[in-house]
């Protein structure tokens, strides 16, 4: 362990003893992690939406000239 880490540990151990042992809270670090994950999900959803808009859902016609199953010639009864 480096000197800085051991020095930090010696200063934080007395602070930890003052905390209530029966109370557990996520604190600021938990909030920061939650906010980063939320931001990452938002950015991924934004990117997915952009890519889904680029997708062409129209089926390309077959080279044989046949229509896909379930499609009629455009006439209605």
N, C-alpha and C positions, 0 to 999 in steps of 0.2 A: 504494500500500500504506500502511496506517495505521502510526502510530508503534508501536502495540502489536504489530502483526504483524511489523514489521521487527525489533523488539527480541526477540520470541520466536524469530524465524528466526536471529538472530545467536547466541542462546544454544543453539539446538538443533543448529546445524551442527557445532560441535566434538564434541557427543555422538554425532552420526552417524558421525564419523570413527573413533571408538573401536570401533564395531561390526564384527564379522567380515563382510567383503563376500561370503563364500561361504555364509553362513547366513541364511536368510530364515524368519521366524516371523510368525504372524498377530498375536501379542501380545494385550493386553487389549482393544484396539479390535475385533479380529477375534472375540473371544469375545463381546463385548457385542452386536455385530451379529448373530452367530449365535443368541444367546439371544433377541434381539428378534424375529428371523424365526421362531424356534421358537414363541415365545409367540403371535405373530400367527397362525400356522398352527393352534395349539391353539384359540385363540378362534374362528377361522373354522369349524373342525370342530364346535365346541360349538354355534355359531349354526346351522350347517347341520343338525345333528342335531335341534335344537329346531324348526326350520322343517319338516323332513321328518316329524316326529311330527304336525304339524298337517294334513298332506296327507291327503285322503280318497281312497283308492285304489279305492273301490267305484264301479262304473260306474253312472251314473244311468239309469233305465229310459227307453226311447224313448216318445215321445208316441203312436206308432202301435200300441204294445202288443206289438211283435215283440221276441223275445229276441235278444241278441247271438249272433253265430256261435260255435259250439262249445259253447254252453250247452244243456243238455237240461232237460226239465220236472221234474227231480229224481228220476226213476225210474231204477233201476239194473237191469241185466239179470243 
